[in-house]
């Protein structure tokens, strides 16, 4: 069988596989895998709210034990180092479930915790959980005063200057922390054995004068807030709690979800619990049903997903099928398009605080998240709808027009696009003690901006259009000196560079320019000996690891597509990448990779989208075939 025949066969097998995975309703979705904290925290939640389901807890315990590594730890991502937070929280969940402290797995977990900095090294969220279980003082945890809900929108630190995910987590959490709850544990189920003499000082300490840095200012402000908080006189506390609770209720979806992410969902239900809302109340019942929808039962146990990604998975799967030659009026694609159109958002959300004049029209990432449409999803969906043939073309044009107008209005002043928010760049928010994950903001990124530019090219926008000129300049400013682009939502420089190049090519940029050639050279320099590309999640922490890692199917596909976009489709480099994908295809027609190639929060939170290994290689093979055989 010659090369072209192998290519055709691989594409056909991948088509058949993807079609077999489409649901009856028309969408695609697969597991969104993250780290153990997401699942462990469900055990905490059940104990806090006195809703322990022993069978569910047992299945979660089985999953946590199954995912524990030989050294006793749990990582942030496959193959990564011990993550102290995942390991401490998993240990806590196992202890709560009654696993004996003398079991080898628990002994190994304690050893891993002590070897990696112990409780002192844990993040803010882990310390909050320890305080809620009465294991440390609430004074150790940074203040999250519920009174922040009262700050006006013009104030620099109001909730709408936070990213959507921070806002939807912080508001309910501020209610919880205002109660300073303590869930008393039975003797033997606590975690006192995790504490050492080195954990005597767990609070945040400044390293200089009050005004020597924003960090030191906020640490001292935190101490002042705690001092004031000791007073019984809290004139705004009652009204702040009431307003914050109203905000949480207003931000609950009709189906029960909160912002479509685990932290917002569990914290909002905890706020209901501590505010005395009955478990028979429809808000609580629906909220718990939403949590249940995030669970996956496997033979090795039950896990909770941090999020679900049906609209994202469906749009990319559909575009991969289109890119690889499937007829744009194919019944599977028509069904997918109709389902997507049924999920278009028709009401205003938090984005309208800074963008009040425009009508809604975008799409979210999840099944139910109408208040937080996503620019990335909306662009990917519009690329698909722009190419599909529907019986009712008028409806498609009408809905696409609304979505395009909304998306264009979300361009930031810097020229780029962020995921959920507009002009969300108050950098001082990342300096507050609570923000030790460094992800309080949603600034514009090269990858989201590249995808929007890719759409604008498909919609026949011209290079001299003001919005196009601004985003091209944004991408040029964001390029690294070595020619790559940092990836915010995918790992990492491979992802960012692919989307930047794809957007530039789509809009008609001259791809022979020196800055593009630098990017081509970067890709060439980072191809692995096996012909593929890979990049470790550690590249966010250690930039010298950019483009370095075990070859994966999804990252190889991104590199191949980036080089094709740059006009390098006939190079041996690209053909070797295609050969890697052909050789790695499984007999059933798809690909497999253990590695996490999706990003939640750089450095701190990573995702394995199980669909990435299915549709990105097909997309790359399809584009390769189409440019060689136009």
N, C-alpha and C positions, 0 to 999 in steps of 0.2 A: 504494500500500500504506500503510495507516494505521499509527500507532505500535504498537498492540497486535499487529498482524500481523507487523511487523518484529521485535518482541520474541520472539514465538513462533518465527519462522523462525530467528532467531539462536540460540535455545536448542536447537532441533532440529538445526541444523548442528553446534553444539558437541557435542551428544550423540553424533552420528555420528562426529565426529572422535575423541573420547575412546574410544569403543567400538572404533574401528579401531586404537587404540594399546595396547589391553590385551593382555597376553601370554597364551599358551595356558594357563599355570599359574594365571592369574587376577590377577596384579599389574600395576601400572603403574610405570615408572621411566624417567627421562631423565637426560641429562648433568647433573652437578654441576660447574659451571665455576668455577674460582678464578683464582689468579694464576700467573705463570710459574715461581715457585720450586718448586712442587710437582712439575712436570715436570723442571726442571733438576736437582733433587736426585736423581732416578732415575739420571741420568748420573753424578753423584758416587758414588752407591751402587755402580754397576757397576764403577767404577774402584777404589774402596776394597776391594771384595771380589774383584777380579780375575775378574769375570764379564761382561766387556764383550761385548755382542752388537752387532756392527758394523751390521747391518741395522736393528736397533731404534734404535741411536744415531743413525743417519742420518735415520730418520723423526722422531725427537725434534728433531734439529737443524732439519729442515724446518719443524716446527711452531713452534719458537722464532723462526726467521727470519720466518715468516709473521705472527706476532703482534707483532713489533717495530714500533714506531711510527716515523713519519717523522723525529722528533727523536732517534731512536736509543734511546729508553727503552722500558721495559715498566712498565705501571701496576698498581695493586692491583685496579682495576675499570675497566670501560668508561668512557672519558671522564675518568678521574681523572688527577692529576698524575703525574710520574715517581715511581716507587717505587724508592728506591736499592737496596734488597735484591733486588727482582726483577731489576733491571737488572744489578747486579754478579753475581748467581748465574747469570743467563742468559748473560752474557759468559763466565763461568768454564766453563759447560757447553759453549758453542760452541768455546772454546779447547781444552778437553779432547778434543773431537771432531775437532780438527785444522783448524778453520776459520782461514784465514789472517788474521793480525793486520792485514794491509794491506787487507782487503776493506772497502768503504765502510760496511757494516753494523757492523763492529767499530770502525772509526774513530768513527762516530756514537755508538756505545754508550759508548766511552771519554769522548767529549765530554760526554755526558749524565751520566756518573758524576762527572766533575770538576765539572760545573756544579751538582750537587746534593749536595755535601758530601764526596764521595769515600768511601774505605774507612772513614774516621773516623766517618762517619754511619751505618754499617751496624749491624744488630742483633746480638745475641749469637749466634744460630744461624749467621748468615753468617760471623762471626768464627771460630766453631768449625770450620766447613768449611775456612776459610783455614788454620787451624792444622793440620787433618788433612792438608792438601796441602803443609805445610811452608812456607807463605808468610808466616806470622807466628808468634811464639812462643806456646806454650801459656800462658805467664804473662799474656798479654793477656786471655785468656778467664776469666770468672768460675768459681770452683770449684763443682763439683757432686760433692761427696764421696760415694763409693759407700757410705760408712758410714752415710748417712741411713737406709738400710734397717734398721739395727739399733735406731733410735729407737723406744721404746715408744709405744703409741697414746695414752697420756696426755700425752706430751710435746707442747708447742704446735706444733712444726715437723715432726711426723711426716708420712709420705707420705699418710696418709688425711685430713690437713687441706688437701691440694692438691685441685684439681678432678680429675675422672676423666681428662680429656685430658692434664693436666700430669703426673699420676701415671704414666700408661701411657707417657709419653714420657721423663720424667726418670729413672725406674728403669733402663731399658736404657741411656740416655745416660750415666748415672753409671758404668756398667760400661765403656763405650767410653772416656770421659774418663780413667778410672783407668789405662788403658793408654797414654794420650797417644800414639796412633798417628800416624805420618807416612807418607803415601803420596808417594813421591818421583816427581816429574814429569820427563819427558824435556825436554831443552833445547828451548826454544821453545814448549812447551805450558804453561808456568807463567803467572802473572798479575802479574809484577813491574812491568809497565808501568802498572798501576793505582795504584801507590803514589807519593805525592808527599811533599815535605818536611813537609807538614802532618799526615802520618800517623805521625810518629815516636812520638807518645804516644797509644796506642790503648786503654790501660787505663782503669778507672773511678777517678775521684778524688773524695774527699769535699770538701764545700764548707763544712765547719765542724768543731767538736769531735766527738769520738767519740760522745758521748751527746746531741748536739744534735738528732738526728733518727734514725729507724729506718734511713733510707737510709745515713747516715754510719756508723751502728753496723755495718750489714751489710758495707759496703765495707771497713771496718777489720777486721772478722771474716774477710772473704775473704782479706785480706793475711796474717792470722795463719795461716789454714788452709794457704795456699800456703807460708809459711815452715816450718811443721811438716812439710808434705808433702815438703820437700827432704831430710828425714832418711830414711836407709835403714830406720829402725826404724818399721814400721807394723803394730803388733800386731793390729789388727782388719781389715786390708785383705783378707786371704785369706778369712776367714769372711764378711766383708761381700759380697765378689764372689760367693761361693758361694750366699749367701742371696738376693742380688739376681738371680742367674741362675735360681735355683729359682723365684723370684717371676715372672720373665718366662715361664718354661716353663709354670708353672701358669696364666698368663693368656693362653696361646695357645689359640685356639679349635680344636676338632677339625678344622675345615676349613682351618686354617692362619692365620687372621686374628688380629691383635692390636688390640683396642679399636676396630676398624673405621675407623681414621684413618691417613693416610699417615705422619705423624711417628712414631707408635708402631710401625707395621709396619717401616719401614726401620731405625729405631734398634734394635728388637729383633733383627732379622736381623744388624745390625752387631755387636751384643753376642755373638750366636752365633759370628760370624766371629772376633772377637778373643779369644773364649774357646776357640777351637780346635774348635768343633763341625763335623764333616765336612759337606760339601755333599751327601753321599749320605744323611745322616741324615734320617729322615722329617720331623722338625721343620723343617729347612731347606727340604726339597723342598716341603712343604705351604705354608710361609711364602712361598716364591717364587711358588707358584701363586696365592696370595691377592693378591700384588702384581700379577700379570698380570691378575687380574679387575678391577683398578681402571683398566686402560688402555683408551683409546678410539682406534681407528684411523680417521682421517679422510683425505680426499683431500689436505689440506694437511699431514698428518703425524700423529704419535702424541703423545698427551698422557696425563698421569696425573691422575686425579681425587683430590682430598683425601679423599674419602669417597664412599659411594653411599647412595641414599635411597629404597629400594623401599617400606618400610613407611610412611614419611611420605607419599610420592607416592601410594601406593595408598589410604590412608585419606582423604586430602583429595580425591582424584579421586572416590572413592565418595561422600563427603559432598556434593560438588558436584552429582553426578548425582541424589542424593536431594533436595537443596535445589531442584533445577530440575524436579522433578515426575516423575522416573523411578519406576516402581513398585518398592516395597521388596522384592518377590520376583522382580525381574528376574533372569534367569540370570547376567548379567554381575556383578551385585552379590552374588548368592549365591556365585558362584565366587570373587570377591574376599574375601568373608567367610570362606570355608573356608580359603583360602590364609593369611589373617591368623591364624586360629585355630591353624593348623599351626605358626606361628612364635612362639607364646607361650612366654615364658621360664619354665622350670620348675626352675631351680637358682639358688642364692644367688650374688650377686656382691659387689663391693666395697661396695655400698650397705648390706650387712648388718653392716658393722663398727659403724656408728652406729645401726643399726635391726635388731637381731638377732632380735627376737621374731616378726616377721611372716614369712609364707610368700611365696615369689616368685609372680609372676603378671603382670608388665608385659610391654611389648614394646620392642624396640630400634629404632633408626633404619635399620640396615643389614640385609643378609641374615644375617650371622653376627656376633653380638656379645652373647652370652648373659650376660656379666658386667656389662654396662652398659645395663640398660633405661633408657628415657627417659620422664620424666613427661609431656612434651609429646606425644610419640607415643602414649603409653598413653591419654591423655585424648582425643585425636583419634580413635583407634581405638574407644574405648568409646562415643563419640558415634555412630559409624557402627553398631557392633554393637547398640546400644540401639534402633535404628530398623529394622534389617533383619529380614526374615522368613526363617528357616532351617527346613529340614525337621526337623532335630534341635534343637528349641528347648531341651531340657534341657541339652545340652552347652554351648550358647551361654550360658545363664544361669549354669551352673556356672563356666565359664571367666571370664565377665565379673565374677562375684562375687569371684573370687580377685584379678583385676586391680584392681577397685575398692578392695578392702581394702588391697592393696599401695600404690596411689596415695594413698589417704587417710593412710596411715602415713608418707608421705614429706613431709608438711607440715612446714615449718620453724618454729622457735620464734617467728619474727617474724610468722607467719601466712600467708606466701606459699609458693610452690613454686619450686624451682630445676629445672634440666633433669635432672641425673643424681645429685646428691648432696643430703644433708640436713644443714642447719646447717654449711655450708661457707663460713664468713665470717671466717676469721682474716686480717684485712686486712694484717697485717705481712708476710705472704708475698709480697705484691705489691711490697714494698720491697727484696727481695733482688736483688743485681746481675743474677742470671740472668733475672729476671722483667721484662725491659724491654718485653715486650708487654702487661704489666699484666693478664694473664688467668690467673693462678694459681688463681683461685677460681671457684666456681659458686654465687653467692648467689641467693636467690629474686628473680624479676623479675615485672613487671606483666604481660608478655605470656603467660608460662607460667601464672601464677596466674589470669589472665583466662580462659584456655582451660579450666583445671580447674574454675573456677566455672561456666563455660558447661556443662560436663558435669554438674556437681552439680544445676544447674537442670533439665537434661533427665531426671535421675534422680529428680526430685521432692523433693530436699532442701528443707527449709524455711529461711527467713532466720534463724530463731532457733537453728538448729543451731550448736553451739559452733565447729566448723571453718568454717562459712560466715561466722559473725560475724567470726572472726579474719581471714579472707581479704578480706572487704569492708573492714575497717579498714586492712589492709595496702595495698589499692589506693588508698584515700583518702589515706594517708600518702605514697604514691609519686607522686601526681598533681603535675605541675608547676604553678606559679602561673598559667600561661596557659591551663590546662585540659587540656593534652595529657599523654600518658604516654610515657616513654622505652621504646623497643623493644630488647630484648637480642638477639633472634634474627632480627629482620627490620628493614629500613631504613624508618624508625626510629621517629619519633614517630607517623607515620601507622599503622604496624604496631601499636605498643604501645597506641595509643588505640583502634583497632578492637577489639582483643581485650579490653581492659578494659571497654569499653562493652558488648560482646557478652556477657561474663560477668555483668555487673551486670543487664542486661535479662533474661537467662535465669533468674536466681535470683529475679526479681520485685522488684528495687529500683525505687523511685519515680524515674522518669527525668525528672521535672520539677524535681528538686532543683537548686539553684544550681551545684553542682559538675559536674553533668552538662551543664547549660546552657553552662557555660564551655567544655566540650569541643566541644559543637555549634558554638559560635561560632568556636572555633579551626579546625575543619574548614572552616567557611564562609569564613573569612578567607584560607585557603590554597588555595582552588580556583583553578586556572589559567584563563586566558581561554578556552582551548579546551574547558573543561568538565571536564577531568581533574585528577588530582592526581599529584604526583611529589615525590620527596625525594632529594637527593644523599647519597651515603655520607659526604660531608664534614661532615654535620650532627652526627656523633659528635664531631668535633674542634672544630667551630665551631657551638655551639648556636643562634646567630642564623640559621643556615641551615635550621632545623627546618621541615619541610613545604614546602621550596622545591626545585624541580628540574623537569626535563622531565617531562611527564605520561607515565605508564606504565600499561599495562593492569592489572598486579597491584596497584599502589598505589592506582589509581582504584577498583578493586574493593574494597579494604580500606576506603577512605573512604566509599564508598557503603554498605557493610554496617555500618560504625560509625554512620552517620547513621540508617540504618533501625532499628538496635538502639535508638537514642535516641528513636525515635518520630517521625522527620522524613521518613518515606517519601513524603509528598505535597508536599514542598517543591520549588521550582524548582531548587534547588541539586542535589538528588538526581537529578531528571530530566535535568539537563544532564550529570551524571556518567554516567547510563545511556546517553544519546545519544552520549557520547564512546566508550563501549564498543561500541555498535552500529555506529558509523561506522568504528571501527578494526578490526573483525573481518575476517579474511582470507577469501578465497573458499572455502578448504578447511574453514572452520568454526572456526579457532582465532585466536589473536592473536600478535603478535610484539613483543618489546622487546629492545633491546641492553643496557639498564641492568641492573646488579646490584641486586637488592632483598632478598637474603638476607645475614645477618650471621653470621660465624664468631666473630671477636674484634673488638669495636668499635674503630675507628680502624685496626686492623692487618690484618684479614683479612675479605674479603667473598666472597659466593657469588652466582652466578647459577644458581638452580634452573630448569632449562629447562622444568619442568612448571608453574611458577607462572603463566606466560603462558597456559597452556592451561586450568587448572581454576579459578583464582580469579575471572576474569571471568564464567565460567558460574555459579559460586556466587552472585555478586552479582546477576546478571540473574535467576536463579531466585528468590532471596529477594525481590527487588523485585516480581516477578510474583505471588508468593504472598501478599504483604501487600496488594497492590492488588486481587487477585482471590481472596479467601479461599475 
